[in-house]
Amino acid sequence: MGEIYSQSGLPQSAVYRILDANLDRAREGMRIIEEWCRFGLDSALLTNECKHLRQELAYWHSDEIRAARNTPNDPGIALSHPQEEQRSGVAQVLRANLCRTQEALRVLEEYGKLYSPEMGAACKQMRYQVYTLETNLTGHQRLQKLWRSHLYLVTSPVANLLEAVEAALQGGLTLVQYRDKTADDLIRLHTAEKLKQLCHRYDALFILNDRVDLALAVDADGVHLGQDDLPVAIARQILGSQRIIGRSTHNPDDLKRAIAEGADYIGVGPVYATPTKAGRPAAGLDYVQYATQHATVPWFAIGGIHAENVSEVMAAGANRVSVVRAIMEAEQPLLNTQFFMAQLHRIKGKIEEKTINS
């Protein structure tokens, strides 16, 4: 008996093999994403979404499609690419498997029409669901990383900018803000792109100071806004829900307003007078104590903080700090970063111990 042909003129077995391979590919990709949502993010909502998509793919993976599988004679088995043989971090694992799933669903959408119009339509809807999942997953990951970050480096325009930031990243830093008030836009754009790539290589968040347009242009993880910058709501409208928005605050009224507007984190300060904020009076440790009692989002004490006074700031209640000169102008930025990280880790441990024993 000869080969059966589909309405497209293609051998039916070939269509079934395409469907089988891409159903496997999509289900495997979704499982990899699901495992991170479950064990990495502890998100029941995202885990259930992944599980639902896997189950729907399994529904279409019928016995007749599986029966067409011919693994020993598949020429694609031996094909590989160097980029597939290594991953720089979890973000790259997720990105690769989201792309893998989306591509497989596109194939299933088109070839599925030859098997069943309902299958083609279902795979189209699943593809859009995975796009939405990617957006939600990216935003969730960024916020999780923000909550885990206790040291925040704000850059200054030093000659060895990239080298200093990379040294801090090597010291364990996971949150960087690019701040340069005087450079031309083109220079800022190019520098921001380099810093973003550097931060992502070390699996760190990259935030851009003030400029929502440049943050969007370089695909930064978020933007930090001063009191005189765009309202949080407008920045959110431009950047979308998946990016981080921070706001500087200098007093209790600023703090309350920033949280009410939906800022993802706030800066609290300046704690001490600093040339970075020339002319602005210090908010002092009293404001740090106020933030300890009233802030409901991650907050970073900032302004004139260095190795000699960081313990004083933490004693006032801060367990997250932001620094500029203490790392950017340090002779050994890696060692200074490790010092701050150790100090903050010690305080975090004491807080957790106190919580357990209370």
N, C-alpha and C positions, 0 to 999 in steps of 0.2 A: 504494500500500500504506500502511495507517494506521500510527500510532505503536504501538510495542510497549510493553506495560505489564508492570512487574514484579509479583511476588506482593503487594507492598504497595499496589498500585493507582497508584503513581507511574509516570510515563513512564520507560521504561528509559534513555532518553538523559539525563534529568535526574539519575538516580542515577549514571550514568557520569560526568557532568560534575562532580558533587559529589565523587566519588572521585578524578577526575583532578586537580581543583583542590587537594584536600587532600593527595594524594600529592606533588604539586609543592611545596606549602607545607611539609610535613614534611621532605622531602629537602633543600630549600633551608635550612631552619632547622638541620638536622643538619650540613650542610656548613659553615655559619658557625661553629658550635660546634667542629667538627673542626679547622678552621684554627687556632683559638686553642689547642686542646690540642696541636697539632703544632708551631706556630711560637712561641706565647706561653709555653706551659708545658713544651715539650720532653718531653711524656709519651707514650711509645709505647703504654702500656696504655690511656690514655683515648682516644688517636687511633684505635687499633684497635677500641675499643668503638663509637665514632662511625661508623667505616667499616662495621662489621658491620651496624649499624642501617640505614645508607643502602642497603647492598646488599640487605637484606631488603625494604625499601620498594620498591626497583627491581624486585624479583622480582614484586611484586603489581601493578606499573604496566604492565599488558598493553597490547597494540596496540589491542584493542577498547575499552578505557577511554580511551586516548589519542585514538582516532578520534572520540569524542564532543565533543572540545574545540571551543569556539566563542568564542574570545577577542574578536572584534569586537563581539559582541552581549552580552558579559558586563557587567551593570550595576555590578559591584563594582570594575571596573578604575579608574573615576574617583574612587572613595571613598578618603579619606585622613583622618588625624587629626594635629593639630600635634605630638603626642608621638612620632609616627613619623618626623618630619622632622629630629629632632636626638637625639643621644645624649650623655650627660654623661661617659661613659667606657666602658671595656671591660666592666665589671661590668654596666652597663645593657644593653649589646649582647647579652651572654650571657643575661641574665635575660629580655629580650624574645624571644629566639629559642628559649629553652627553653620559655617559655609558648606560643609560636607552634606549636612541635612537639607539645607535649602536647595542645593544643586540637585540632590537626589529627588526631592519632591517636585522640582521642575521637570525632571525626566519622567517621573511617574505621572505627572499631570498630562504630558503630551502623549506618551505611549499608552497610558491608562485609558485614553479615549478609544483606542483600538480594542481594548479588552472590555471596557464598560464605561459608558458616558458618566455614570455615577461615580466611578473611581476617579476619573479625571477631575470632576468637579470637587470631590472630597479632598484630593491632594492639593488642589489650588487653594482651598480654604485653609488647609493645614500649613501650607507655605506662608500664608499671611500671618497665621498664628505664631509661627516660628520667628518671623520678623519682629512681631510685637514682643515675644519672649526675649529676643536678643536685646531689645531696648530696655525692658524691665530688668533683665539680668545685669546689664551694664550699670544701670542706676543703683541697683541693690548692692552690687559689688563695690562700687565707689563709696557708698555710704558705710558699708561694713568696714572698709579700709580706713575711712575717715575716723570712725569710732575707735579703731584700734591704734590710731596714730596719736602719740603723746608729745612728740617733738615736731615743730613746724619751722622749717627754714624759709625765711624771706630773703631773697637775694638783694645785693647792692651792686652797683656797676663797677666792680673791681676788674683789674686787668686779667686775672686768672679765673674768671667766672666759671667756665665749664669745669676746670680742674678742681676748684673748690667744691662745687656741687657734687661732682662725681666722688670725691673723697668722702663727703658727708653720706652719700648713698652707700658707699662701701662700709661705712660705720653703722649702717642699719636704719638710716633715715627713710621714711616712707611718705613724706609730705613736703612739697616744695612749691613756693610761690615766686614767680618771676616778677620783680618790681624794678622798673626803671622809668623815672618821671621825665627824663630829659632827652633820651635818644629819639632819633627820627623813627617814624612808623616802619619804614622798610627794614631798618636795623633791628627794631623790636620784633618784627615778624620773623626774620631769619633766626634771631637768637632764640625766640620762643619755640620755633620748630626744632632747633637743636636740643634745647633743654627738655622738651617733651619727649623726644626720642630717647634721650639719656635717662630720664625718669622711668619711662616705660620699660627700658632694658633692665632696670633694677626693680620692676614691679612696684613703683612708687607713684603716687598721685601728683599730677602737675596742674597747678592753679595759676591763672594769670591775673595780675593786679589791675583793677579798674576797667580794662578795656574788654567789653563784651564782644565787640566785633572781632578783635584779634583772637580771643578765646575760641570763637566759632571758626575762624579761619584756620587755626592750627589744630582744631579738634582737641582742645585742652579738656581736662577732667572737670574744670569749673572756673569760676571767676571770684575774685575778692573785691567787694565794693566798700568804698569809704562812705561817710555820712553825706557827702555832697555828690555822690555818684547816682546812677540810675536807681529807681526804686526796685526792690527785690522782685515784685510782681512783673515789672516790665522785662527785667533780665530773664526771669523764668519763661516768659512768653517767647523771648527770642531764642534762648538756649534749650528749652524743653525741660521735661521733668527728670531726665536721666543725668543731668550734670549738677555739680555741687555749686552752691552759692553761699559765700561767706560775707559777713558784714562787720566792719569796725564799730565798736561801741566805746563810749567814754564816760558814761554815767548810767545810773539805773533806768532812766527814761529811755535812753538809746537801747539798752538791753531788752526792755519789755517790747519796744516797738519792733526791733529786729526779729525777735522770736514770733511776734504776732504776724509779721509780714511773711514768715515762712523761710527765714534764713536757715541753712543746714548747719552752720556753725557760726560762732561769733568770736571776734577778738576783744579782749578785755584790757584796756589800758589807755595811754601808756602808764605802766606801773611806776616807772621812774622817768625823769626827764631824759630825753634822748635827742641827739642831732638828727635822727631819722624823721622825727616829728618836731622840727624846730618851731619854737613859739607856742607849742601846745603844753599847758600845765600838766603835771603828773596827776593821774587819777588816784594813785596811791594804793596801799594794801587794803584800805577799807573797801574799795570797790571790788578787789579780789575776793574779800570775804562775802560781800553782797552776792557776787556771781556764784560762789560756792553754794549759797542757800537758795538762789532763785533761778538759775539758768537750767533750762530743760533740754538744751541741745549741747553738743560738744563745744567747749570754749577754751581759748588759749590765752593765758596771761602774756602780755607783750609790752615791750618798751623798756630799754635799758637793762635787760636781764642778761647776766653773765655768770661765770663760774663762781664768783665770790658771793653773789646775792640770790642765786636760784633757790637755795635751801630756805631762805627767808620767805620767798614767794610761795613755795610749796607749803611752808608752815602756816601760811594764811589760808590755805585750802586749795591751791591750784595743783592739779595733777597733769595738766597739759601746759606747755609753754612754747612761745614762738620767739626765735632769736634771729638777729641779723648779724651784727658785727662780731659777736662771740664765735661765730663759725666762719663767716665770709672773710674776715680780716685776721683770722688765726694763722699762726705759723704752721700748725698741724690740724687742719679741719677734721680729719678722720678721728684723731684722738679726742678732740673737743666734743665731737658728736657722740662718741662712745661714753664720754663722761656724763653728758646730759642724759643720755639714754639710761645709763646705770642709775643715776639719781632718780629719774622718773619711774623706773621699774621698781626701785626700792619703795617709793611712796605708794605706788599702785599695790604692791604686795602687802603693805601695812593696812591699806584701806580694805582690801579683800579679807585679810585676817580679822580685822575689826568687825566686818560685816558678818562673817561666819560665826564669831564668838558672841555677837550681840543677840 
